[in-house]
């Protein structure tokens, strides 16, 4: 099943593009000890990585590109923009000259959704020994899917719950106690008095996060096929765009972002030859 179809409200989806996604074979996998293992591997040959640095403006009028950041400036020959579609839609980065109209139209037309995750740990498992646990409720996008982390790693006695779309944003206005009570209520529907008091709880709030303002892109009812070509097209052979939102085949996925980076790197390398 399409990732977009699973995790989006149907009323927002394009009726013609939601099945454009392609899938790789094999089972789903977990990256042990976090996704930073992937970025750490990719960063091994990169010698100038600046943390806690935000881009304010990209001025590409001259021979060199001048990038204004929160603590100074950077000069570059090329810029690869990997900011989320949420950042681009909010015009959080200023471009000078402004981006072409068709680029801005594509940015605004592609949907950007929110998925939040909630990890709840317990002293011992009381749930079924399966990879995933599903519950049918009136709110189909809120706490009705649980990933059994104990099934992945016996040291982790925890469940990973999800909320998506409007329901995910709804939880961001709830306290930890309110969210946890809602999760436990759904677990009690399935396991009754077996549900015990949690020993740990943590959550994400991607919709409010100023470095993303959401989680992943999807083809909205306003999205056309050409918008993915328009958002991917470089500007003046200086400004390039990558990210999961720039590939219709792997939208919303980490591997979409990963592959789009190679795609744009090849373009930049070709200009230097």
C-alpha positions in Angstrom: 0.0 0.0 0.0 1.1 3.5 -0.7 2.8 5.3 2.2 0.8 8.4 1.3 -2.5 6.5 1.3 -1.8 5.0 4.7 -0.8 8.2 6.5 -2.9 11.0 4.9 -6.5 12.0 5.1 -8.1 11.1 1.8 -9.9 14.5 1.5 -6.5 16.2 1.0 -5.0 13.8 -1.5 -4.7 14.1 -5.3 -7.1 11.6 -6.9 -4.6 11.1 -9.8 -1.1 11.2 -8.2 -1.3 9.3 -4.9 -0.3 6.0 -6.5 2.8 7.4 -8.3 5.1 6.2 -5.5 7.5 3.3 -6.1 8.6 0.8 -3.5 11.7 -1.2 -2.9 11.5 -4.9 -2.2 12.2 -6.5 1.1 11.0 -6.0 4.7 10.9 -2.8 6.6 14.0 -2.3 8.8 14.9 -0.3 11.9 18.1 1.7 12.2 19.5 0.6 15.5 20.4 3.6 17.8 18.8 6.2 15.6 18.8 7.8 12.1 22.0 9.8 12.9 24.0 6.7 12.1 23.1 7.4 8.4 23.9 11.1 8.6 27.1 10.4 10.5 28.2 8.0 7.8 27.5 10.5 5.0 29.3 13.3 6.9 32.6 11.4 7.3 34.2 13.2 4.3 32.7 16.6 5.0 35.0 18.9 6.9 32.9 22.0 7.4 29.7 21.2 9.2 28.0 24.1 11.0 25.5 23.1 13.7 22.9 25.5 15.2 23.1 27.6 12.0 20.0 28.8 10.1 20.0 30.3 6.6 18.3 33.7 6.4 18.9 34.8 2.8 20.5 33.5 -0.4 21.7 36.2 -2.7 22.8 34.8 -6.1 22.9 38.0 -8.2 26.7 38.1 -8.5 29.4 35.7 -9.7 29.5 34.3 -6.1 26.5 33.4 -4.0 26.3 35.1 -0.6 24.4 33.3 2.1 23.3 35.2 5.2 23.1 33.0 8.3 22.2 33.7 11.9 25.8 34.1 12.9 27.5 35.6 9.8 27.7 34.8 6.1 29.0 32.1 3.7 30.2 32.5 0.1 29.6 29.7 -2.4 29.6 28.8 -6.1 26.5 26.7 -5.8 23.7 26.2 -3.3 21.7 23.0 -2.7 18.5 23.8 -0.9 17.3 20.8 1.2 14.9 22.7 3.4 11.5 21.1 3.9 8.6 22.1 1.8 7.1 23.6 5.0 10.1 26.0 5.3 9.8 26.9 1.7 6.0 27.5 1.9 6.5 29.9 4.8 9.2 31.8 2.8 11.4 31.4 5.8 14.5 31.8 3.5 14.7 34.9 1.4 16.1 34.5 -2.2 17.5 37.4 -4.2 16.5 37.6 -6.9 13.2 36.0 -5.9 12.5 32.5 -7.1 10.7 32.0 -10.5 6.9 32.1 -10.3 6.6 28.5 -11.5 8.9 27.4 -8.7 6.8 29.2 -6.1 3.6 27.8 -7.5 5.1 24.3 -7.3 6.2 24.9 -3.7 2.7 26.0 -2.7 0.9 23.3 -4.6 2.7 20.3 -3.1 1.1 19.2 0.2 3.0 19.0 3.4 1.7 16.8 6.2 2.4 16.1 9.8 3.1 12.8 11.5 4.0 12.7 15.2 5.5 9.7 17.1 4.9 8.9 20.8 7.1 6.4 22.7 5.6 4.8 25.8 7.7 2.4 27.9 6.5 -0.1 30.5 8.1 -2.3 33.1 7.1 -5.4 31.2 5.1 -6.2 28.0 1.4 -6.9 28.2 0.7 -6.7 24.5 0.8 -9.3 21.6 4.2 -10.4 20.4 3.8 -9.0 16.9 5.7 -6.3 15.0 2.6 -4.1 14.7 -0.6 -3.7 16.5 -3.7 -2.1 14.9 -6.9 -0.8 16.4 -9.9 0.4 14.4 -11.3 3.6 16.0 -13.4 6.6 14.9 -10.2 8.6 14.6 -8.3 6.5 12.0 -5.2 8.7 12.2 -4.7 8.9 16.0 -3.1 6.2 18.1 -4.5 3.2 16.2 -1.1 1.9 15.0 1.5 0.7 17.5 5.0 -0.6 16.6 6.2 -3.1 19.1 9.8 -2.1 19.9 10.1 -5.1 22.2 9.8 -7.3 19.2 12.7 -5.4 17.6 14.9 -5.2 20.7 14.1 -7.2 23.8 15.8 -4.6 25.9 13.2 -2.0 24.9 9.9 -2.7 26.6 8.0 0.0 24.7 5.4 0.8 22.1 5.7 3.4 19.4 2.3 5.1 18.7 1.5 7.4 15.8 -0.8 10.3 14.9 -1.1 11.8 11.5 -2.6 14.6 9.5 -5.1 16.9 11.4 -5.0 14.5 14.4 -1.2 14.9 14.7 -1.5 18.7 14.8 -4.3 18.4 17.3 -2.1 16.6 19.7 0.5 19.4 19.6 -1.9 21.5 21.6 -2.4 18.8 24.2 -0.3 18.3 27.3 1.8 15.2 27.8 -0.7 13.9 30.3 -3.6 14.4 27.9 -1.8 12.6 25.0 -0.7 9.8 27.3 -4.2 9.3 28.6 -5.6 9.0 25.0 -2.9 6.4 24.1 -3.6 4.4 27.2 -7.4 4.6 26.6 -6.9 3.0 23.2 -4.6 0.3 24.6 -7.2 -0.5 27.2 -9.8 -1.1 24.5 -7.5 -4.0 23.4 -5.9 -5.2 26.6 -8.2 -4.0 29.4 -6.8 -4.3 32.9 -3.5 -5.7 31.6 -2.4 -2.2 30.7 0.1 -1.0 33.4 1.5 2.4 34.4 4.1 3.7 31.9 7.6 4.2 33.1 8.6 6.7 30.3 6.9 8.9 27.7 8.3 11.1 24.9 6.8 12.7 21.8 7.5 14.8 18.7 5.8 18.0 17.7 6.9 18.3 14.1 4.1 20.7 13.0 5.5 23.4 15.4 9.1 22.7 14.8 10.8 25.8 13.2 13.3 23.7 11.3 10.5 21.7 9.5 6.9 22.8 10.2 5.8 19.3 9.4 7.0 15.8 8.5 6.7 14.8 4.9 5.2 15.9 1.6 2.3 14.4 -0.4 0.5 15.2 -3.6 -2.4 17.4 -2.6 -5.6 18.0 -4.6 -3.8 21.1 -6.0 -0.7 19.2 -7.1 0.0 18.5 -10.8 2.6 16.1 -12.2 4.6 19.1 -13.6 5.0 20.6 -10.2 7.6 18.0 -9.3 9.6 18.9 -12.4 9.2 22.6 -11.6 10.4 22.3 -8.0 13.4 20.2 -9.0 14.6 22.5 -11.8 17.7 24.5 -10.9 17.7 28.3 -10.9 20.4 30.0 -13.0 22.6 26.9 -12.7 23.3 28.2 -9.2 20.5 27.2 -6.9 19.5 23.5 -6.8 16.8 21.7 -4.9 16.7 18.3 -3.2 14.6 16.6 -0.6 11.8 14.0 -0.4 9.4 16.6 -1.8 11.3 16.8 -5.0 10.8 13.2 -6.1 7.3 12.0 -6.8 8.5 8.4 -6.9 9.7 8.4 -3.3 7.9 11.3 -1.7 7.6 11.3 2.0 10.5 8.9 2.5 14.1 9.1 3.7 15.3 7.3 0.7 13.6 9.9 -1.5 15.6 12.6 0.2 18.8 10.5 0.0 18.5 9.7 -3.7 17.5 13.3 -4.6 20.8 14.5 -3.1 22.8 12.3 -5.5 20.6 13.5 -8.4 21.5 17.2 -7.6 25.1 16.4 -6.9 25.5 14.9 -10.3 24.1 18.1 -11.9 26.6 20.3 -10.0 29.5 18.0 -10.9 28.5 18.1 -14.5 28.7 21.9 -14.5 32.3 21.8 -13.4 33.5 19.5 -16.1 
